């Protein structure tokens, strides 16, 4: 498998799409590994989690450099997601992780999450257009406490979904954040979401590695293709309309979701 051109090409393709649209990493990589290369769901999910942790760490540096991370939001999400991720890993360790039943649950969960991601891709664009773009922090009011509690709960839900399916921290999480923080700038929410996704996917990925569901050789080959792909996609993003790409991506995710649950 080492430096297999097909895997390198897959990593490059996913990297370009992530660079162009900002979404599509886990939601594309995992089903492609399952359908195109016949990798079992648990191994595809575990490998993709570490793939996401490494590739998204580059995004943290970029957003932090421009001051586009609200660490308060990131911290609230992590308060919910990291304990839930650990509990999910503990549960997976306590059951027959390699059983066909668990594999089937993973496939179905992934399928439904791909449907939700496809819907979220469209909702994200709608919500961004209706937002009040204020770079300043949200002013204190009576609903701050409620919003903080809901953010922690959102993190808890994402912690389970990401650990069990590798999907959820991207487009789906962003729709919820747009709804909760409708007066915070979009770019800061994106940066905060990426900053939260890195420790979540890292812990979930390392947990899967301890369960034997990470292929490190495959991970290396995918990174060889994806890193230049993300760089090229990021530079092309100002020259290529991502509207058509997002529609195409949503169609691909819908078809993939249907195949996984059917």
C-alpha positions in Angstrom: 0.0 0.0 0.0 2.9 2.4 0.7 2.7 5.3 -1.7 -0.1 3.6 -3.7 -1.0 6.3 -6.3 -4.7 5.6 -5.9 -4.7 6.4 -2.2 -2.4 9.5 -2.8 -4.9 10.6 -5.5 -7.8 10.2 -3.0 -6.0 12.3 -0.4 -5.2 14.9 -3.0 -8.9 15.1 -4.2 -10.2 15.4 -0.7 -7.6 18.0 0.2 -8.5 20.1 -2.9 -12.2 20.0 -2.0 -11.5 21.0 1.6 -9.3 23.8 0.5 -11.9 25.1 -2.0 -15.0 24.8 0.2 -13.9 24.4 3.8 -16.0 21.2 4.2 -15.9 17.7 3.0 -13.0 16.1 4.9 -14.4 13.4 7.0 -17.8 13.4 5.2 -16.0 12.5 1.9 -12.9 10.5 3.1 -14.7 7.9 5.1 -17.4 6.8 2.6 -14.8 6.9 -0.2 -12.5 4.5 1.8 -15.5 2.2 2.4 -16.9 2.2 -1.2 -13.9 2.8 -3.4 -11.4 0.7 -1.5 -13.5 -1.8 0.5 -12.1 -0.8 3.9 -14.4 -1.8 6.8 -16.2 1.1 8.5 -14.5 1.0 11.8 -11.0 1.1 10.2 -12.1 3.9 7.8 -13.6 5.9 10.7 -10.6 5.5 12.9 -8.0 6.4 10.2 -10.1 9.4 9.1 -10.2 10.8 12.6 -6.4 11.1 12.8 -6.3 12.3 9.3 -8.7 15.1 10.3 -6.8 16.0 13.4 -3.5 16.4 11.4 -5.0 18.3 8.5 -7.2 20.6 10.5 -4.3 21.6 12.8 -3.0 23.6 9.9 -6.3 25.5 9.9 -5.8 26.4 13.6 -2.5 28.1 12.9 -4.0 30.1 10.0 -7.1 31.2 11.9 -5.2 32.1 15.1 -2.7 34.2 13.1 -5.7 36.3 11.9 -7.4 36.3 15.3 -10.3 34.3 14.0 -10.8 31.9 17.0 -13.1 32.5 19.9 -11.5 30.3 22.5 -14.5 30.7 24.8 -16.8 29.0 22.3 -14.1 26.4 21.6 -13.7 25.7 25.3 -17.5 25.3 25.8 -17.7 22.8 23.0 -14.7 20.9 24.3 -16.3 20.7 27.8 -19.1 18.7 26.3 -17.3 16.8 23.5 -14.1 15.5 25.0 -15.8 13.6 28.0 -18.4 12.2 25.6 -15.7 11.1 23.2 -13.9 9.3 26.0 -17.2 7.7 27.2 -17.9 6.5 23.6 -14.5 5.0 23.3 -14.9 3.3 26.7 -18.3 1.9 25.5 -16.7 0.7 22.2 -13.9 -1.0 24.2 -16.5 -2.8 26.4 -18.5 -4.2 23.6 -17.5 -6.5 20.7 -16.0 -3.7 18.7 -15.2 -5.9 15.6 -18.7 -7.5 15.6 -20.8 -7.2 12.5 -23.6 -5.6 14.5 -21.4 -2.6 15.7 -20.0 -2.3 12.1 -23.6 -2.0 10.9 -24.5 0.6 13.5 -21.4 2.6 12.4 -22.4 2.4 8.8 -26.0 3.5 9.5 -24.9 6.4 11.8 -22.4 7.5 9.1 -25.1 7.3 6.5 -27.5 9.5 8.4 -24.8 12.0 9.3 -24.0 12.3 5.6 -27.6 13.2 4.9 -27.5 15.8 7.7 -24.2 17.2 6.4 -25.7 17.6 2.9 -28.6 19.5 4.3 -26.2 21.6 6.5 -24.2 22.6 3.5 -27.2 24.4 2.1 -28.4 25.8 5.5 -24.9 27.2 6.2 -25.1 29.4 3.1 -28.6 30.6 4.0 -27.7 31.4 7.6 -24.5 33.2 6.6 -26.6 35.5 4.4 -29.0 36.3 7.2 -26.4 36.9 9.8 -25.5 40.2 11.6 -21.8 40.4 11.0 -20.3 42.0 14.2 -16.6 41.3 14.8 -17.0 42.3 18.4 -17.8 39.7 21.1 -21.4 39.0 22.0 -22.7 41.4 24.7 -23.7 39.9 28.0 -27.5 39.5 28.4 -30.0 37.2 30.0 -29.6 34.5 27.4 -25.8 34.1 27.7 -26.1 31.4 30.4 -28.6 29.4 28.3 -26.4 29.8 25.2 -23.4 28.5 27.1 -25.3 25.4 28.3 -26.6 24.7 24.8 -23.0 25.0 23.5 -21.8 22.4 26.0 -24.7 20.1 25.1 -23.9 20.6 21.4 -20.3 19.6 22.1 -21.5 16.5 23.9 -23.6 15.4 20.9 -20.7 16.1 18.5 -18.4 14.2 20.7 -20.4 11.0 20.3 -21.2 11.5 16.6 -17.6 12.3 15.6 -16.1 9.4 17.6 -18.7 6.9 16.3 -18.9 8.1 12.7 -16.0 10.6 12.1 -18.6 13.1 10.8 -20.4 16.0 12.5 -17.9 18.6 13.6 -17.9 20.4 10.3 -21.0 21.5 8.5 -23.5 20.1 11.0 -21.7 21.7 13.9 -21.5 25.0 12.1 -25.3 25.2 11.5 -25.8 24.9 15.2 -23.2 27.5 16.0 -24.7 29.9 13.5 -28.0 29.6 15.2 -26.6 30.0 18.7 -24.2 32.8 18.0 -26.1 34.9 15.4 -24.2 38.1 16.3 -20.7 36.7 16.1 -18.8 36.9 12.9 -18.9 33.9 10.6 -15.2 33.7 10.2 -14.7 33.5 14.0 -17.2 30.7 14.3 -15.5 28.8 11.5 -12.1 29.2 13.3 -13.6 28.3 16.6 -15.2 25.1 15.1 -11.9 24.1 13.6 -10.0 24.7 16.8 -12.5 22.5 18.6 -12.4 19.8 16.0 -8.6 19.2 16.3 -8.5 18.0 20.0 -11.8 16.1 19.5 -10.6 14.2 16.4 -7.2 13.6 18.0 -8.6 12.1 21.1 -11.1 10.1 19.2 -8.5 9.0 16.7 -6.0 7.9 19.3 -8.8 6.0 21.1 -9.6 4.2 17.9 -5.9 3.5 17.5 -5.8 1.8 20.9 -8.7 -0.3 19.7 -6.7 -1.3 16.6 -9.0 0.6 14.1 -6.4 2.9 12.6 -4.3 2.0 9.6 -1.2 4.2 10.0 0.3 3.2 6.6 -2.9 4.3 5.0 -2.9 7.5 7.0 0.6 8.4 5.9 -0.3 7.9 2.2 -3.5 9.9 2.4 -1.5 12.8 4.1 1.1 12.7 1.2 -1.8 13.6 -1.2 -3.9 15.8 1.0 -1.4 18.3 2.2 -0.5 19.7 -1.3 -4.2 19.3 -2.2 -5.3 21.6 0.6 -2.7 24.1 -0.3 -3.7 24.2 -4.0 -7.4 24.3 -3.1 -6.9 27.2 -0.8 -5.2 29.2 -3.5 -7.8 28.4 -6.1 -10.7 29.2 -3.7 -10.7 32.9 -4.8 -10.8 31.9 -8.5 -13.4 29.1 -8.4 -17.0 29.5 -7.4 -17.7 27.2 -4.5 -21.4 27.3 -5.0 -21.4 24.6 -7.7 -18.8 22.6 -5.8 -21.0 22.7 -2.7 -24.0 21.5 -4.6 -22.0 18.7 -6.2 -20.6 17.8 -2.7 -24.1 17.7 -1.2 -25.3 15.4 -4.0 -22.3 13.0 -3.5 -23.0 12.9 0.3 -26.7 12.2 -0.2 -26.0 9.3 -2.6 -23.3 8.0 -0.2 -25.6 8.3 2.8 -28.3 6.4 0.9 -25.9 3.5 0.0 -24.8 3.2 3.6 -28.2 2.9 5.1 -29.9 0.9 2.4 
